[in-house]
Amino acid sequence: MTLEELRPGERGMVIAIRDEARLTRVMEMGLLPGTTVEVLRLAPLGDPMDLRVRGYRLSIRKAEASRVTIRRLTP
């Protein structure tokens, strides 16, 4: 599944990032394979997503989130 499929309150672990050349920015901010990510909230129209990554908040667009493959973690 991809990161864009998670809903607020859900967590996942990053497995892979497709098109790494285009997503260098989010990788530099800590969104790397093996990282746990939690969706905090979605903007009113669903874009961008507000995430908790490595103890800080990160907002990314759903287009970017669709390129991040994750494994959903159970609560």
mmCIF file of the N, C-alpha and C atoms, coordinates in Angstrom:
data_MODEL
# 
_entry.id   MODEL 
# 
loop_
_atom_site.group_PDB 
_atom_site.id 
_atom_site.type_symbol 
_atom_site.label_atom_id 
_atom_site.label_alt_id 
_atom_site.label_comp_id 
_atom_site.label_asym_id 
_atom_site.label_entity_id 
_atom_site.label_seq_id 
_atom_site.pdbx_PDB_ins_code 
_atom_site.Cartn_x 
_atom_site.Cartn_y 
_atom_site.Cartn_z 
_atom_site.occupancy 
_atom_site.B_iso_or_equiv 
_atom_site.pdbx_formal_charge 
_atom_site.auth_seq_id 
_atom_site.auth_comp_id 
_atom_site.auth_asym_id 
_atom_site.auth_atom_id 
_atom_site.pdbx_PDB_model_num 
ATOM 1   N N  . MET A 1 1  ? 0.840   -1.179 0.000  1.00 0.00 ? 1  MET A N  1 
ATOM 2   C CA . MET A 1 1  ? 0.000   0.000  0.000  1.00 0.00 ? 1  MET A CA 1 
ATOM 3   C C  . MET A 1 1  ? 0.881   1.237  0.000  1.00 0.00 ? 1  MET A C  1 
ATOM 4   N N  . THR A 1 2  ? 0.288   2.390  -0.243 1.00 0.00 ? 2  THR A N  1 
ATOM 5   C CA . THR A 1 2  ? 1.075   3.625  -0.275 1.00 0.00 ? 2  THR A CA 1 
ATOM 6   C C  . THR A 1 2  ? 0.699   4.530  0.897  1.00 0.00 ? 2  THR A C  1 
ATOM 7   N N  . LEU A 1 3  ? 1.554   5.478  1.162  1.00 0.00 ? 3  LEU A N  1 
ATOM 8   C CA . LEU A 1 3  ? 1.356   6.407  2.275  1.00 0.00 ? 3  LEU A CA 1 
ATOM 9   C C  . LEU A 1 3  ? 0.064   7.202  2.128  1.00 0.00 ? 3  LEU A C  1 
ATOM 10  N N  . GLU A 1 4  ? -0.322  7.536  0.917  1.00 0.00 ? 4  GLU A N  1 
ATOM 11  C CA . GLU A 1 4  ? -1.537  8.325  0.726  1.00 0.00 ? 4  GLU A CA 1 
ATOM 12  C C  . GLU A 1 4  ? -2.802  7.589  1.167  1.00 0.00 ? 4  GLU A C  1 
ATOM 13  N N  . GLU A 1 5  ? -2.735  6.265  1.308  1.00 0.00 ? 5  GLU A N  1 
ATOM 14  C CA . GLU A 1 5  ? -3.897  5.472  1.703  1.00 0.00 ? 5  GLU A CA 1 
ATOM 15  C C  . GLU A 1 5  ? -4.142  5.473  3.213  1.00 0.00 ? 5  GLU A C  1 
ATOM 16  N N  . LEU A 1 6  ? -3.166  5.895  4.009  1.00 0.00 ? 6  LEU A N  1 
ATOM 17  C CA . LEU A 1 6  ? -3.353  5.951  5.466  1.00 0.00 ? 6  LEU A CA 1 
ATOM 18  C C  . LEU A 1 6  ? -4.284  7.094  5.831  1.00 0.00 ? 6  LEU A C  1 
ATOM 19  N N  . ARG A 1 7  ? -5.026  6.908  6.890  1.00 0.00 ? 7  ARG A N  1 
ATOM 20  C CA . ARG A 1 7  ? -5.950  7.918  7.402  1.00 0.00 ? 7  ARG A CA 1 
ATOM 21  C C  . ARG A 1 7  ? -5.396  8.495  8.704  1.00 0.00 ? 7  ARG A C  1 
ATOM 22  N N  . PRO A 1 8  ? -5.893  9.637  9.139  1.00 0.00 ? 8  PRO A N  1 
ATOM 23  C CA . PRO A 1 8  ? -5.427  10.231 10.401 1.00 0.00 ? 8  PRO A CA 1 
ATOM 24  C C  . PRO A 1 8  ? -5.489  9.226  11.555 1.00 0.00 ? 8  PRO A C  1 
ATOM 25  N N  . GLY A 1 9  ? -4.396  9.182  12.316 1.00 0.00 ? 9  GLY A N  1 
ATOM 26  C CA . GLY A 1 9  ? -4.293  8.264  13.451 1.00 0.00 ? 9  GLY A CA 1 
ATOM 27  C C  . GLY A 1 9  ? -3.618  6.956  13.100 1.00 0.00 ? 9  GLY A C  1 
ATOM 28  N N  . GLU A 1 10 ? -3.471  6.643  11.817 1.00 0.00 ? 10 GLU A N  1 
ATOM 29  C CA . GLU A 1 10 ? -2.832  5.397  11.413 1.00 0.00 ? 10 GLU A CA 1 
ATOM 30  C C  . GLU A 1 10 ? -1.331  5.595  11.241 1.00 0.00 ? 10 GLU A C  1 
ATOM 31  N N  . ARG A 1 11 ? -0.609  4.487  11.429 1.00 0.00 ? 11 ARG A N  1 
ATOM 32  C CA . ARG A 1 11 ? 0.851   4.518  11.310 1.00 0.00 ? 11 ARG A CA 1 
ATOM 33  C C  . ARG A 1 11 ? 1.304   3.471  10.300 1.00 0.00 ? 11 ARG A C  1 
ATOM 34  N N  . GLY A 1 12 ? 2.468   3.709  9.729  1.00 0.00 ? 12 GLY A N  1 
ATOM 35  C CA . GLY A 1 12 ? 3.040   2.746  8.797  1.00 0.00 ? 12 GLY A CA 1 
ATOM 36  C C  . GLY A 1 12 ? 4.553   2.846  8.810  1.00 0.00 ? 12 GLY A C  1 
ATOM 37  N N  . MET A 1 13 ? 5.193   1.839  8.239  1.00 0.00 ? 13 MET A N  1 
ATOM 38  C CA . MET A 1 13 ? 6.650   1.839  8.101  1.00 0.00 ? 13 MET A CA 1 
ATOM 39  C C  . MET A 1 13 ? 6.978   1.944  6.618  1.00 0.00 ? 13 MET A C  1 
ATOM 40  N N  . VAL A 1 14 ? 7.874   2.858  6.303  1.00 0.00 ? 14 VAL A N  1 
ATOM 41  C CA . VAL A 1 14 ? 8.284   3.052  4.913  1.00 0.00 ? 14 VAL A CA 1 
ATOM 42  C C  . VAL A 1 14 ? 9.066   1.825  4.449  1.00 0.00 ? 14 VAL A C  1 
ATOM 43  N N  . ILE A 1 15 ? 8.648   1.266  3.321  1.00 0.00 ? 15 ILE A N  1 
ATOM 44  C CA . ILE A 1 15 ? 9.307   0.094  2.742  1.00 0.00 ? 15 ILE A CA 1 
ATOM 45  C C  . ILE A 1 15 ? 10.197  0.521  1.570  1.00 0.00 ? 15 ILE A C  1 
ATOM 46  N N  . ALA A 1 16 ? 9.664   1.388  0.714  1.00 0.00 ? 16 ALA A N  1 
ATOM 47  C CA . ALA A 1 16 ? 10.412  1.822  -0.468 1.00 0.00 ? 16 ALA A CA 1 
ATOM 48  C C  . ALA A 1 16 ? 9.870   3.156  -0.952 1.00 0.00 ? 16 ALA A C  1 
ATOM 49  N N  . ILE A 1 17 ? 10.689  3.840  -1.728 1.00 0.00 ? 17 ILE A N  1 
ATOM 50  C CA . ILE A 1 17 ? 10.281  5.100  -2.339 1.00 0.00 ? 17 ILE A CA 1 
ATOM 51  C C  . ILE A 1 17 ? 10.540  4.978  -3.831 1.00 0.00 ? 17 ILE A C  1 
ATOM 52  N N  . ARG A 1 18 ? 9.453   5.094  -4.600 1.00 0.00 ? 18 ARG A N  1 
ATOM 53  C CA . ARG A 1 18 ? 9.591   5.060  -6.058 1.00 0.00 ? 18 ARG A CA 1 
ATOM 54  C C  . ARG A 1 18 ? 9.969   6.439  -6.552 1.00 0.00 ? 18 ARG A C  1 
ATOM 55  N N  . ASP A 1 19 ? 10.728  6.490  -7.595 1.00 0.00 ? 19 ASP A N  1 
ATOM 56  C CA . ASP A 1 19 ? 11.123  7.763  -8.213 1.00 0.00 ? 19 ASP A CA 1 
ATOM 57  C C  . ASP A 1 19 ? 11.905  8.624  -7.232 1.00 0.00 ? 19 ASP A C  1 
ATOM 58  N N  . GLU A 1 20 ? 12.935  8.026  -6.646 1.00 0.00 ? 20 GLU A N  1 
ATOM 59  C CA . GLU A 1 20 ? 13.734  8.699  -5.616 1.00 0.00 ? 20 GLU A CA 1 
ATOM 60  C C  . GLU A 1 20 ? 14.303  10.027 -6.090 1.00 0.00 ? 20 GLU A C  1 
ATOM 61  N N  . ALA A 1 21 ? 14.617  10.140 -7.360 1.00 0.00 ? 21 ALA A N  1 
ATOM 62  C CA . ALA A 1 21 ? 15.197  11.392 -7.877 1.00 0.00 ? 21 ALA A CA 1 
ATOM 63  C C  . ALA A 1 21 ? 14.236  12.564 -7.674 1.00 0.00 ? 21 ALA A C  1 
ATOM 64  N N  . ARG A 1 22 ? 12.935  12.331 -7.815 1.00 0.00 ? 22 ARG A N  1 
ATOM 65  C CA . ARG A 1 22 ? 11.956  13.400 -7.648 1.00 0.00 ? 22 ARG A CA 1 
ATOM 66  C C  . ARG A 1 22 ? 11.632  13.648 -6.180 1.00 0.00 ? 22 ARG A C  1 
ATOM 67  N N  . LEU A 1 23 ? 11.889  12.679 -5.321 1.00 0.00 ? 23 LEU A N  1 
ATOM 68  C CA . LEU A 1 23 ? 11.520  12.801 -3.913 1.00 0.00 ? 23 LEU A CA 1 
ATOM 69  C C  . LEU A 1 23 ? 12.721  12.996 -2.998 1.00 0.00 ? 23 LEU A C  1 
ATOM 70  N N  . THR A 1 24 ? 13.798  13.483 -3.524 1.00 0.00 ? 24 THR A N  1 
ATOM 71  C CA . THR A 1 24 ? 14.997  13.717 -2.728 1.00 0.00 ? 24 THR A CA 1 
ATOM 72  C C  . THR A 1 24 ? 14.697  14.615 -1.538 1.00 0.00 ? 24 THR A C  1 
ATOM 73  N N  . ARG A 1 25 ? 13.850  15.619 -1.734 1.00 0.00 ? 25 ARG A N  1 
ATOM 74  C CA . ARG A 1 25 ? 13.511  16.567 -0.663 1.00 0.00 ? 25 ARG A CA 1 
ATOM 75  C C  . ARG A 1 25 ? 12.902  15.853 0.538  1.00 0.00 ? 25 ARG A C  1 
ATOM 76  N N  . VAL A 1 26 ? 11.922  14.992 0.328  1.00 0.00 ? 26 VAL A N  1 
ATOM 77  C CA . VAL A 1 26 ? 11.289  14.312 1.468  1.00 0.00 ? 26 VAL A CA 1 
ATOM 78  C C  . VAL A 1 26 ? 12.233  13.290 2.096  1.00 0.00 ? 26 VAL A C  1 
ATOM 79  N N  . MET A 1 27 ? 13.116  12.711 1.292  1.00 0.00 ? 27 MET A N  1 
ATOM 80  C CA . MET A 1 27 ? 14.095  11.779 1.844  1.00 0.00 ? 27 MET A CA 1 
ATOM 81  C C  . MET A 1 27 ? 15.092  12.526 2.726  1.00 0.00 ? 27 MET A C  1 
ATOM 82  N N  . GLU A 1 28 ? 15.472  13.721 2.318  1.00 0.00 ? 28 GLU A N  1 
ATOM 83  C CA . GLU A 1 28 ? 16.391  14.525 3.134  1.00 0.00 ? 28 GLU A CA 1 
ATOM 84  C C  . GLU A 1 28 ? 15.759  14.942 4.460  1.00 0.00 ? 28 GLU A C  1 
ATOM 85  N N  . MET A 1 29 ? 14.430  14.978 4.510  1.00 0.00 ? 29 MET A N  1 
ATOM 86  C CA . MET A 1 29 ? 13.732  15.342 5.737  1.00 0.00 ? 29 MET A CA 1 
ATOM 87  C C  . MET A 1 29 ? 13.441  14.124 6.613  1.00 0.00 ? 29 MET A C  1 
ATOM 88  N N  . GLY A 1 30 ? 13.966  12.954 6.249  1.00 0.00 ? 30 GLY A N  1 
ATOM 89  C CA . GLY A 1 30 ? 13.867  11.797 7.127  1.00 0.00 ? 30 GLY A CA 1 
ATOM 90  C C  . GLY A 1 30 ? 12.907  10.718 6.704  1.00 0.00 ? 30 GLY A C  1 
ATOM 91  N N  . LEU A 1 31 ? 12.221  10.881 5.600  1.00 0.00 ? 31 LEU A N  1 
ATOM 92  C CA . LEU A 1 31 ? 11.281  9.863  5.134  1.00 0.00 ? 31 LEU A CA 1 
ATOM 93  C C  . LEU A 1 31 ? 12.059  8.831  4.331  1.00 0.00 ? 31 LEU A C  1 
ATOM 94  N N  . LEU A 1 32 ? 12.644  7.858  5.038  1.00 0.00 ? 32 LEU A N  1 
ATOM 95  C CA . LEU A 1 32 ? 13.520  6.848  4.443  1.00 0.00 ? 32 LEU A CA 1 
ATOM 96  C C  . LEU A 1 32 ? 13.000  5.453  4.756  1.00 0.00 ? 32 LEU A C  1 
ATOM 97  N N  . PRO A 1 33 ? 13.381  4.446  3.964  1.00 0.00 ? 33 PRO A N  1 
ATOM 98  C CA . PRO A 1 33 ? 12.977  3.071  4.280  1.00 0.00 ? 33 PRO A CA 1 
ATOM 99  C C  . PRO A 1 33 ? 13.342  2.704  5.721  1.00 0.00 ? 33 PRO A C  1 
ATOM 100 N N  . GLY A 1 34 ? 12.383  2.073  6.410  1.00 0.00 ? 34 GLY A N  1 
ATOM 101 C CA . GLY A 1 34 ? 12.560  1.679  7.804  1.00 0.00 ? 34 GLY A CA 1 
ATOM 102 C C  . GLY A 1 34 ? 12.012  2.690  8.793  1.00 0.00 ? 34 GLY A C  1 
ATOM 103 N N  . THR A 1 35 ? 11.626  3.870  8.317  1.00 0.00 ? 35 THR A N  1 
ATOM 104 C CA . THR A 1 35 ? 11.113  4.928  9.183  1.00 0.00 ? 35 THR A CA 1 
ATOM 105 C C  . THR A 1 35 ? 9.624   4.723  9.460  1.00 0.00 ? 35 THR A C  1 
ATOM 106 N N  . THR A 1 36 ? 9.225   4.926  10.713 1.00 0.00 ? 36 THR A N  1 
ATOM 107 C CA . THR A 1 36 ? 7.810   4.884  11.071 1.00 0.00 ? 36 THR A CA 1 
ATOM 108 C C  . THR A 1 36 ? 7.212   6.268  10.855 1.00 0.00 ? 36 THR A C  1 
ATOM 109 N N  . VAL A 1 37 ? 6.032   6.298  10.261 1.00 0.00 ? 37 VAL A N  1 
ATOM 110 C CA . VAL A 1 37 ? 5.348   7.548  9.966  1.00 0.00 ? 37 VAL A CA 1 
ATOM 111 C C  . VAL A 1 37 ? 3.904   7.449  10.459 1.00 0.00 ? 37 VAL A C  1 
ATOM 112 N N  . GLU A 1 38 ? 3.383   8.536  11.013 1.00 0.00 ? 38 GLU A N  1 
ATOM 113 C CA . GLU A 1 38 ? 1.997   8.589  11.493 1.00 0.00 ? 38 GLU A CA 1 
ATOM 114 C C  . GLU A 1 38 ? 1.293   9.750  10.808 1.00 0.00 ? 38 GLU A C  1 
ATOM 115 N N  . VAL A 1 39 ? 0.082   9.493  10.324 1.00 0.00 ? 39 VAL A N  1 
ATOM 116 C CA . VAL A 1 39 ? -0.709  10.562 9.717  1.00 0.00 ? 39 VAL A CA 1 
ATOM 117 C C  . VAL A 1 39 ? -1.429  11.291 10.843 1.00 0.00 ? 39 VAL A C  1 
ATOM 118 N N  . LEU A 1 40 ? -1.142  12.578 10.977 1.00 0.00 ? 40 LEU A N  1 
ATOM 119 C CA . LEU A 1 40 ? -1.766  13.391 12.020 1.00 0.00 ? 40 LEU A CA 1 
ATOM 120 C C  . LEU A 1 40 ? -3.096  13.972 11.546 1.00 0.00 ? 40 LEU A C  1 
ATOM 121 N N  . ARG A 1 41 ? -3.098  14.520 10.336 1.00 0.00 ? 41 ARG A N  1 
ATOM 122 C CA . ARG A 1 41 ? -4.346  15.078 9.797  1.00 0.00 ? 41 ARG A CA 1 
ATOM 123 C C  . ARG A 1 41 ? -4.198  15.319 8.312  1.00 0.00 ? 41 ARG A C  1 
ATOM 124 N N  . LEU A 1 42 ? -5.344  15.516 7.687  1.00 0.00 ? 42 LEU A N  1 
ATOM 125 C CA . LEU A 1 42 ? -5.400  15.861 6.272  1.00 0.00 ? 42 LEU A CA 1 
ATOM 126 C C  . LEU A 1 42 ? -5.986  17.259 6.157  1.00 0.00 ? 42 LEU A C  1 
ATOM 127 N N  . ALA A 1 43 ? -5.539  18.006 5.180  1.00 0.00 ? 43 ALA A N  1 
ATOM 128 C CA . ALA A 1 43 ? -6.116  19.321 4.922  1.00 0.00 ? 43 ALA A CA 1 
ATOM 129 C C  . ALA A 1 43 ? -7.579  19.134 4.523  1.00 0.00 ? 43 ALA A C  1 
ATOM 130 N N  . PRO A 1 44 ? -8.402  20.182 4.616  1.00 0.00 ? 44 PRO A N  1 
ATOM 131 C CA . PRO A 1 44 ? -9.834  20.039 4.320  1.00 0.00 ? 44 PRO A CA 1 
ATOM 132 C C  . PRO A 1 44 ? -10.150 19.364 2.979  1.00 0.00 ? 44 PRO A C  1 
ATOM 133 N N  . LEU A 1 45 ? -9.368  19.599 1.966  1.00 0.00 ? 45 LEU A N  1 
ATOM 134 C CA . LEU A 1 45 ? -9.595  18.942 0.682  1.00 0.00 ? 45 LEU A CA 1 
ATOM 135 C C  . LEU A 1 45 ? -8.727  17.697 0.506  1.00 0.00 ? 45 LEU A C  1 
ATOM 136 N N  . GLY A 1 46 ? -8.070  17.262 1.593  1.00 0.00 ? 46 GLY A N  1 
ATOM 137 C CA . GLY A 1 46 ? -7.284  16.034 1.586  1.00 0.00 ? 46 GLY A CA 1 
ATOM 138 C C  . GLY A 1 46 ? -5.838  16.200 1.168  1.00 0.00 ? 46 GLY A C  1 
ATOM 139 N N  . ASP A 1 47 ? -5.441  17.399 0.812  1.00 0.00 ? 47 ASP A N  1 
ATOM 140 C CA . ASP A 1 47 ? -4.076  17.617 0.339  1.00 0.00 ? 47 ASP A CA 1 
ATOM 141 C C  . ASP A 1 47 ? -3.574  18.955 0.838  1.00 0.00 ? 47 ASP A C  1 
ATOM 142 N N  . PRO A 1 48 ? -2.493  19.059 1.561  1.00 0.00 ? 48 PRO A N  1 
ATOM 143 C CA . PRO A 1 48 ? -1.467  18.056 1.853  1.00 0.00 ? 48 PRO A CA 1 
ATOM 144 C C  . PRO A 1 48 ? -1.812  17.218 3.078  1.00 0.00 ? 48 PRO A C  1 
ATOM 145 N N  . MET A 1 49 ? -0.926  16.270 3.359  1.00 0.00 ? 49 MET A N  1 
ATOM 146 C CA . MET A 1 49 ? -1.035  15.415 4.538  1.00 0.00 ? 49 MET A CA 1 
ATOM 147 C C  . MET A 1 49 ? -0.048  15.928 5.580  1.00 0.00 ? 49 MET A C  1 
ATOM 148 N N  . ASP A 1 50 ? -0.479  15.942 6.833  1.00 0.00 ? 50 ASP A N  1 
ATOM 149 C CA . ASP A 1 50 ? 0.391   16.341 7.944  1.00 0.00 ? 50 ASP A CA 1 
ATOM 150 C C  . ASP A 1 50 ? 0.834   15.060 8.641  1.00 0.00 ? 50 ASP A C  1 
ATOM 151 N N  . LEU A 1 51 ? 2.148   14.812 8.684  1.00 0.00 ? 51 LEU A N  1 
ATOM 152 C CA . LEU A 1 51 ? 2.703   13.571 9.204  1.00 0.00 ? 51 LEU A CA 1 
ATOM 153 C C  . LEU A 1 51 ? 3.604   13.822 10.404 1.00 0.00 ? 51 LEU A C  1 
ATOM 154 N N  . ARG A 1 52 ? 3.788   12.784 11.217 1.00 0.00 ? 52 ARG A N  1 
ATOM 155 C CA . ARG A 1 52 ? 4.820   12.800 12.254 1.00 0.00 ? 52 ARG A CA 1 
ATOM 156 C C  . ARG A 1 52 ? 5.890   11.811 11.802 1.00 0.00 ? 52 ARG A C  1 
ATOM 157 N N  . VAL A 1 53 ? 7.096   12.340 11.600 1.00 0.00 ? 53 VAL A N  1 
ATOM 158 C CA . VAL A 1 53 ? 8.224   11.541 11.131 1.00 0.00 ? 53 VAL A CA 1 
ATOM 159 C C  . VAL A 1 53 ? 9.414   11.847 12.029 1.00 0.00 ? 53 VAL A C  1 
ATOM 160 N N  . ARG A 1 54 ? 9.958   10.837 12.689 1.00 0.00 ? 54 ARG A N  1 
ATOM 161 C CA . ARG A 1 54 ? 11.152  11.002 13.534 1.00 0.00 ? 54 ARG A CA 1 
ATOM 162 C C  . ARG A 1 54 ? 10.994  12.115 14.572 1.00 0.00 ? 54 ARG A C  1 
ATOM 163 N N  . GLY A 1 55 ? 9.785   12.257 15.118 1.00 0.00 ? 55 GLY A N  1 
ATOM 164 C CA . GLY A 1 55 ? 9.558   13.211 16.200 1.00 0.00 ? 55 GLY A CA 1 
ATOM 165 C C  . GLY A 1 55 ? 9.224   14.624 15.763 1.00 0.00 ? 55 GLY A C  1 
ATOM 166 N N  . TYR A 1 56 ? 9.096   14.867 14.474 1.00 0.00 ? 56 TYR A N  1 
ATOM 167 C CA . TYR A 1 56 ? 8.696   16.200 14.036 1.00 0.00 ? 56 TYR A CA 1 
ATOM 168 C C  . TYR A 1 56 ? 7.587   16.088 12.997 1.00 0.00 ? 56 TYR A C  1 
ATOM 169 N N  . ARG A 1 57 ? 6.981   17.224 12.681 1.00 0.00 ? 57 ARG A N  1 
ATOM 170 C CA . ARG A 1 57 ? 5.870   17.248 11.736 1.00 0.00 ? 57 ARG A CA 1 
ATOM 171 C C  . ARG A 1 57 ? 6.373   17.586 10.338 1.00 0.00 ? 57 ARG A C  1 
ATOM 172 N N  . LEU A 1 58 ? 5.780   16.905 9.364  1.00 0.00 ? 58 LEU A N  1 
ATOM 173 C CA . LEU A 1 58 ? 6.142   17.076 7.973  1.00 0.00 ? 58 LEU A CA 1 
ATOM 174 C C  . LEU A 1 58 ? 4.861   17.082 7.156  1.00 0.00 ? 58 LEU A C  1 
ATOM 175 N N  . SER A 1 59 ? 4.711   18.032 6.266  1.00 0.00 ? 59 SER A N  1 
ATOM 176 C CA . SER A 1 59 ? 3.562   18.068 5.359  1.00 0.00 ? 59 SER A CA 1 
ATOM 177 C C  . SER A 1 59 ? 4.036   17.735 3.963  1.00 0.00 ? 59 SER A C  1 
ATOM 178 N N  . ILE A 1 60 ? 3.350   16.773 3.332  1.00 0.00 ? 60 ILE A N  1 
ATOM 179 C CA . ILE A 1 60 ? 3.673   16.427 1.949  1.00 0.00 ? 60 ILE A CA 1 
ATOM 180 C C  . ILE A 1 60 ? 2.394   16.340 1.139  1.00 0.00 ? 60 ILE A C  1 
ATOM 181 N N  . ARG A 1 61 ? 2.523   16.509 -0.143 1.00 0.00 ? 61 ARG A N  1 
ATOM 182 C CA . ARG A 1 61 ? 1.380   16.398 -1.052 1.00 0.00 ? 61 ARG A CA 1 
ATOM 183 C C  . ARG A 1 61 ? 1.044   14.933 -1.267 1.00 0.00 ? 61 ARG A C  1 
ATOM 184 N N  . LYS A 1 62 ? -0.210  14.678 -1.603 1.00 0.00 ? 62 LYS A N  1 
ATOM 185 C CA . LYS A 1 62 ? -0.629  13.302 -1.859 1.00 0.00 ? 62 LYS A CA 1 
ATOM 186 C C  . LYS A 1 62 ? 0.098   12.715 -3.065 1.00 0.00 ? 62 LYS A C  1 
ATOM 187 N N  . ALA A 1 63 ? 0.464   13.554 -4.033 1.00 0.00 ? 63 ALA A N  1 
ATOM 188 C CA . ALA A 1 63 ? 1.221   13.061 -5.191 1.00 0.00 ? 63 ALA A CA 1 
ATOM 189 C C  . ALA A 1 63 ? 2.558   12.491 -4.735 1.00 0.00 ? 63 ALA A C  1 
ATOM 190 N N  . GLU A 1 64 ? 3.187   13.116 -3.747 1.00 0.00 ? 64 GLU A N  1 
ATOM 191 C CA . GLU A 1 64 ? 4.437   12.595 -3.199 1.00 0.00 ? 64 GLU A CA 1 
ATOM 192 C C  . GLU A 1 64 ? 4.170   11.340 -2.373 1.00 0.00 ? 64 GLU A C  1 
ATOM 193 N N  . ALA A 1 65 ? 3.116   11.374 -1.568 1.00 0.00 ? 65 ALA A N  1 
ATOM 194 C CA . ALA A 1 65 ? 2.774   10.233 -0.704 1.00 0.00 ? 65 ALA A CA 1 
ATOM 195 C C  . ALA A 1 65 ? 2.439   8.987  -1.525 1.00 0.00 ? 65 ALA A C  1 
ATOM 196 N N  . SER A 1 66 ? 1.918   9.167  -2.732 1.00 0.00 ? 66 SER A N  1 
ATOM 197 C CA . SER A 1 66 ? 1.562   8.014  -3.563 1.00 0.00 ? 66 SER A CA 1 
ATOM 198 C C  . SER A 1 66 ? 2.788   7.258  -4.055 1.00 0.00 ? 66 SER A C  1 
ATOM 199 N N  . ARG A 1 67 ? 3.956   7.836  -3.944 1.00 0.00 ? 67 ARG A N  1 
ATOM 200 C CA . ARG A 1 67 ? 5.197   7.190  -4.371 1.00 0.00 ? 67 ARG A CA 1 
ATOM 201 C C  . ARG A 1 67 ? 5.946   6.510  -3.223 1.00 0.00 ? 67 ARG A C  1 
ATOM 202 N N  . VAL A 1 68 ? 5.372   6.572  -2.017 1.00 0.00 ? 68 VAL A N  1 
ATOM 203 C CA . VAL A 1 68 ? 6.005   5.984  -0.830 1.00 0.00 ? 68 VAL A CA 1 
ATOM 204 C C  . VAL A 1 68 ? 5.249   4.701  -0.465 1.00 0.00 ? 68 VAL A C  1 
ATOM 205 N N  . THR A 1 69 ? 5.916   3.573  -0.644 1.00 0.00 ? 69 THR A N  1 
ATOM 206 C CA . THR A 1 69 ? 5.315   2.287  -0.293 1.00 0.00 ? 69 THR A CA 1 
ATOM 207 C C  . THR A 1 69 ? 5.525   2.035  1.193  1.00 0.00 ? 69 THR A C  1 
ATOM 208 N N  . ILE A 1 70 ? 4.439   1.647  1.870  1.00 0.00 ? 70 ILE A N  1 
ATOM 209 C CA . ILE A 1 70 ? 4.508   1.420  3.316  1.00 0.00 ? 70 ILE A CA 1 
ATOM 210 C C  . ILE A 1 70 ? 3.895   0.075  3.691  1.00 0.00 ? 70 ILE A C  1 
ATOM 211 N N  . ARG A 1 71 ? 4.161   -0.324 4.918  1.00 0.00 ? 71 ARG A N  1 
ATOM 212 C CA . ARG A 1 71 ? 3.466   -1.454 5.543  1.00 0.00 ? 71 ARG A CA 1 
ATOM 213 C C  . ARG A 1 71 ? 2.702   -0.872 6.721  1.00 0.00 ? 71 ARG A C  1 
ATOM 214 N N  . ARG A 1 72 ? 1.406   -1.051 6.745  1.00 0.00 ? 72 ARG A N  1 
ATOM 215 C CA . ARG A 1 72 ? 0.562   -0.511 7.827  1.00 0.00 ? 72 ARG A CA 1 
ATOM 216 C C  . ARG A 1 72 ? 0.928   -1.203 9.127  1.00 0.00 ? 72 ARG A C  1 
ATOM 217 N N  . LEU A 1 73 ? 1.073   -0.393 10.189 1.00 0.00 ? 73 LEU A N  1 
ATOM 218 C CA . LEU A 1 73 ? 1.358   -0.919 11.523 1.00 0.00 ? 73 LEU A CA 1 
ATOM 219 C C  . LEU A 1 73 ? 0.067   -0.935 12.324 1.00 0.00 ? 73 LEU A C  1 
ATOM 220 N N  . THR A 1 74 ? -0.135  -1.990 13.089 1.00 0.00 ? 74 THR A N  1 
ATOM 221 C CA . THR A 1 74 ? -1.330  -2.061 13.921 1.00 0.00 ? 74 THR A CA 1 
ATOM 222 C C  . THR A 1 74 ? -1.119  -1.238 15.176 1.00 0.00 ? 74 THR A C  1 
ATOM 223 N N  . PRO A 1 75 ? -2.193  -0.661 15.713 1.00 0.00 ? 75 PRO A N  1 
ATOM 224 C CA . PRO A 1 75 ? -2.048  0.194  16.909 1.00 0.00 ? 75 PRO A CA 1 
ATOM 225 C C  . PRO A 1 75 ? -1.595  -0.565 18.131 1.00 0.00 ? 75 PRO A C  1 
# 
